[in-house]
């Protein structure tokens, strides 16, 4: 990288740190949002210029770039055993729309539960209910969000775009009805749809069919949808992991993620996701 670009990046980082501290200290939420949007724009432009790699719709050969994720697949049996135990008593696992007021409409108003291990910080009470999986997650660096995504039968998650280019999303198939023999559990992505008014472009996307013990990586900011068309519950281990980028962008990413996870709304997610007593 040219020296002038390094200097520019350092200046951006210094300004971002100062702005983040000011926003936190004075509760300037609108200013924090503007700062977040500015950072998101930086990442979008950096990807467009080839500063870091753009993912395909689905990446299955990712362990060379994210080797720490191997431990989850290597210990899939333990993860699945704990997930099955939770599913057998899932009455107390919250629906995703009850965790945050920001997810009370749209794609989240379906029978979709989340057993949350981590949202910025680990949730000790939940981790105690699935200790082997939690111990594995503690060994994976760069994980900001981790939960069992539990989709009940005949549910469809509408097409939508994610919000943060600084993540890559990881799915590990944990409990997949009939191991997807009839291809009824899937996620579809259109990595070329950018017009936010054209969700119908999802029809031109690619589908991935989960299977147990297999993992996939993708970019949540691409247009995507998912469905469980079977008669049984489906569960995947869902992670948001810090994206591999040049050091100055990685540092900027960490600053804004730290800022975001200190926000009261994210703290509320951890409180609402907490399970103190498993359901019968």
Secondary structure, 3 states (H helix, E strand, C coil): CCHHHHHHHHHHHHHHHHHHHHHHHHCCHHHHHHHHHHHHHHHHHHHHCCCCCCCCCCECCCCCCCHHHHHHHHCHHHHHHHHHHHHCCHHHCCEHHHHCHHHCCHHHCCCEEEEEEEECCECHHHHHHHHHHHHHHHCCCCEEEEEEEEECCCEEEEEECCCCCCEEEEEEEEECHHHHCCCCEEEEEECCCCCCCCHHHHHHCEEEECCCCCEEEECCCCEEEEEECCCCCEEEEEEEEECCCCHHHHHHHHHHHHHHHCCHHHHHHHHHHCCCCCCC
